[in-house]
Amino acid sequence: MAVPVTIERCNTPNDLLHRLVREGLPELRRALEEVDRQLPRYVERELERFTTCGDPATGFAWLKCEACDHHRLVPFSCKGRGFCPSCGGRRMTERAARWVDELFPIVAVRQWVITVPWPRRLLLARSPELARGVLRVALQEIQRWLRRSTGQPRGRGGTVTVTQRFGSALNLNLHFHVLALDGLYCEDPNDGSVRWFRAPAPTDQEVSTLIEQIADRAEAFLARRGFGLDDEQDEEPDDALAVIHAAAVAGRSAVRRSRQARRVGVQGGRPYQLPPSCAHCDGYGLHAGVVIGAKDRKGLEGLARYIARPPLATPRLEELRDGRLRIRFKRPWSDGTEGVELSRIELIERLAALVP
């Protein structure tokens, strides 16, 4: 008797990205060996495991429903945290749903996007401890502003932060997306009840003042740990990842240092004025213009999915006739750039730089 079977294919082991990583990783290894460098083992392991993600030949679970005798074959995933579109997409969906259903109360939520100067992005990408310290400084300043704006010096709020390591061109671009309750909870000393105090929208001047304070305190924090503006981080002589990180921040190739990814854009790009609730100071940036109303749970889940998304959506990756690869952006940059073109080895470099 025929048994109904479903094969769950959450990933395709023979798609373009898998093929590129499978073919490009040995090429990157050879290029690094020529300059006596090598990737850390955890980066190589992540790249190797990705090539088998979703392939039944490397392992699977066989599930059976006792009620209807339906069988389901589920290939093992790589569970990668760096760039895997399938594992990252699943993690994105699960996290966003849990945050909305179990974590965030039914109050307004504001997104605060914090960026750091280009030289600091490399430093923070290579040192999670320093990245956490800079984030802690920013969250403390946002909390102080909330207390001043609500008039509740003892009020308490809550935040969820995603540290994104990537830009739209797969360049190493460490920055922080913070979902913060747009106000504070405060306990009434008379009866012990807890009240919610909504914060007013920050003015452009308040955002400017905030980023100045964040920039000053972040630089003071880094200087106390021996990383002044003119200091350089020590590198292991055979650590290829340090070179790849530096190249990925600059949008260049570590193996072919003289080359930069070609941009594919439209004519007429030009500088533009900053949007409301956005300010820059000494290379630090703060954007606070996105807020989700208390009852818009669907909008909150969409924003949560956006900040938790994986670095690369496979439909935006295409192989050109000359063998180069094109990554199309979801939205053009302010200068009109619509995408970048990379060689295969340059793509693998950028993926390696994104592995946390």
N, C-alpha and C positions, 0 to 999 in steps of 0.2 A: 504494500500500500504506500502511495506517495505521501511524504511528510512535508508540510509547508515549511519552507526555510527562507529567512530574510538575511541577506548579507548587508551589514551596516557599513557603508563606505563614507566615513567622515573625512577622509583624506585620500588623495590619489597618489600612490607612490611613483607613478610614471609621468606626472605632470611636468610642466616646464621648470618650476622652481626646484623640484627634487632632482631632475636631470642635471640642472646647472650646478647644484651643490655637489652631486655625486662626481661630476666631471671636473669641477673647479677646485675642490679641496686638494686633490693630489698636485694640481698645478701650483696652488698657493704654497703648499709644503715645499716643493722643489725650489720655488723662487726664494723662500725664506732661508732654506738651507744654504743657498749660494752666498748669503751674507751672514752665515753663522747665527741665525736666529730661529726660534721656534715658538709656536703657539702654546699657551698654557694647556695642560691636559683637560681642564674643565671646558675650555672652548672647543677643543677638538672633539671631545665627547658629545657636546651638544650638536655640533655639525654632523657627526657620524650618526647619531641617533635619529636626527631629522630625516636622513636618507631612507630609513626603514619605517618611518611613521605611517601607519595605516596599511602596511603590507602584510597580508595574512601569512605569507611565507616565513615571517620572522616571529610569529606568535599571535594567538587569538584566544578569545573566550567563547565557549559554546554554551548558549543559554537555552533553557527549555521551559515553556509554560506548561505546568502540570494540568491546568484546566482545559486548554484547547490543543495541547500537544504541538504548539507552534515552536519552531527552533529559530534561533537567531545567532549568527556568527558575527562577533565584534572583534576586528583586528586591534592589536595593542597600539597605543599612541606613544609618541616620544616624550610627552609631558614637558616639552621644552618651555623655558621661560624667556627666551631671547627673541625669537622671530617667527616661530612656526605659526602659520596662519590658522591652521585647524585647532591646535591646542590653545593658542591665544584667543581665538574666537569663542571657543567653548568656555574658557575661563572668564572672558569678558561678559558673556551672557549670564553665567551663573552668579558672578559677583554683583552685577547690576541688579538682578532680580532679588538677591538676598539683601542688598543695601536698602532697596525700596520697601521690601516686604517686612524686614525684621529690624532694620537699623535706624533709618531716618524717621523722626516723628513727623506728624503732619503740620509742618511749618514751612515757611519760605526758606529756600537754600540758594546761596550765591556762590558762583565759581570765581576763585581768585587764581590767576595764572601768574606764576613767578618765574622770570627768566634771569639768568646770570650772565656776566660778561663772557665773551668768547674764550679768553685765556682761562677763566675759572671753570668752564664746562669740561675741559680736559681733566683738570685737577679733581673736580667733584665726581666725574665719571669713574676715575680710578681709585677714589677713596670714599666708600659709603659712609664712613664715620664723619668726614667733613661735610658730605652732602646732608646728612641728618642734622648736623649742627647749624648749617645755613638755613635749612627748613625750619628748625626750631626757633631761630631768631625771627623769621618772617611770621610764623604763627603767633608768637608772643606779641609782635607789633599789631597784627590784625586783631588779636584779643583785646589789647589795650584800646584800640580805636572803637571796638564794639562797646566796651564799657563806658567810654566817654560819650559816645553818640546816644546810647540808651539811658545814660544817667544812672547806671547800676554798677557801682564799683565792685560789688561782690558777686555779680552775675557770672554764670558759667555757660559756655557754649559747647560746640562739638564740631569736629572736622574729620573728613576722610581725604587722604592725599594719595595721589598716584604720581610716582616719579617716572616721567617719560624720558627715555634715553635717545629718542629718535626724532628727526625732522622728516618732512615729506619726501626729501631726496635720499632717505636712508642714511643721512649724515648723522654722526654722533652729536646730539643736541640735548644735553640734559637740562630739564626744566620741570617745574612742579605744577600739577593741577590739583587745586584744593577745593573740595566741596564743603562749605561751611554753613552751619545754621545761620540764617540772616537775622540774628538777634541773640538774646540771652535768656536763660532761665534764672529766676531768683526766688529764694525762699522768703516767705512772709514771716518775720520774727514773731508776729502775734499769734498766728494759728498754725504755722508750719506748712501751709499750703505753698505750692510752687506755681509761679506765674510766668507767663511768656511775655517778653518785651521785644517787639520788632524794632530793628534798627532802621533809620532812614537811609536812603540810597547815598553812597559816598559821592561827594562833589569832586570835580576834577582837581581842585586845590587840595582836598583831603587825600586823594590818591597820590598826588605829587609829593605831599609831605610824608606819607607812609613809605613810599619807595625810597625817599632820601634817608629816612631813619633805618630802613632795612639795609640799604647799601652801606651806611656807616657802620652799623653793628656787625654786619656780615664780614666786612673787611677787617674790623677789629678782631673778630673771632678767629679769622684765618691767620692774621698777623701773630696772635698769641700762640698759635700752633706752628709758627715758623714759616708761614707761607705769605710773605709780603708780596707786593706786586712785582718785584724784581727777582724773587726767588724762583728757582726751578726745582721740580721734583726729581729725586734721584731715580735712575733707571737701572735695572739689571742689564748687563751688556748683551745677554742672549734672549731678552724678553721681546719677542716680536709684537706682542699686544700693545706695548707702549708706543711703538712706532705706528701701528695701525690705528690706535686711538687718536693720536695727533693728526694723522692724515684724514681720518674720518670727520673730525671736527672741522678741518679746513676744506672738506669736500674734495680731497685729492686722493691719489693712490699712494700707498706706502711702498709698493714694489716699483712703481714707475713714478718717481717723485716729481718729475718735471711736468707731468700731465695732470690736467684737471678735468673733471667730468664735464662734457659738453652740455650746454643748456639748449633746450628746444623751446622757443618762445614765439610770441607775436610782437609786432612792432608797436611802439608807442608807450612802453612802460615808463613810468616816472614816479618819483617820490610822492607820497600822499600824507595828508594830515592824520595824526593819531585819532582814533575814535574816542568817544566819550568814556570816562572812567578808566583811562589808560595813561600811564606816565613812564618815563625812562629817567634814570639817573646813573651816571658813571658806568653805563653798560648793563645795569640791572633794570628789569622791567616788571611792571605790575599792571594787570588788566582785571577789572572787576565789573565789567559791563553786562555779564550774563547772570540773570536771576530767575529762578523757577518759583512760581507761586505755590502756596501751601496745598492747593487741591489738584495741581497738575502733576500727578504721580507718573503719568505716561511720559511727560516731558522730562521729569527727573530721571526716569530710567533711561531715556534716550541720551541725556547728558552723561550719566554714569557709564553707559556703554561707550560713548565717545572717548572719555578720558582713559578707559581701561582697554581700548582697542589694541590689537597687535600692530607692529610697525608697517607691515606690507599686506595690501589686499592683492591677491594674485591676479585678478582681472586687470590691474593697472600695469602689470609686467608683460612686456611683449618682446619677442626676438625679431630683430630686423634682418633683412636679406643679407647684409654684410657680416652677420654674426654678432653685431653689437646688441646691447639690450637697452630698452627704453622703459623708464618708469614715468608714467603719466601722473600728474598731480590731480587731486580732486578739485582744487581751485588754483588758478594761476597766482604766482607771486605778484607783489606790487610792481615789479619791473617788467611784467608780462611773461615771465618764464612759465611754461606749461609742463615741463618735465626735464629729465636728465637722461643722458645716454652714457652707459658704462660698458666696459669689457666684462667678460665673465669673471676674471680674477679680481677686478675692482668690486664687483657685486659680492663675492665671497668675503673680501676684506671688510666691507661694510656690515655684512651679517655677523662676522666674528666680533666686530666692535660693539655690537648691540647685546651680546651675551652678558648678563649681569654677573 
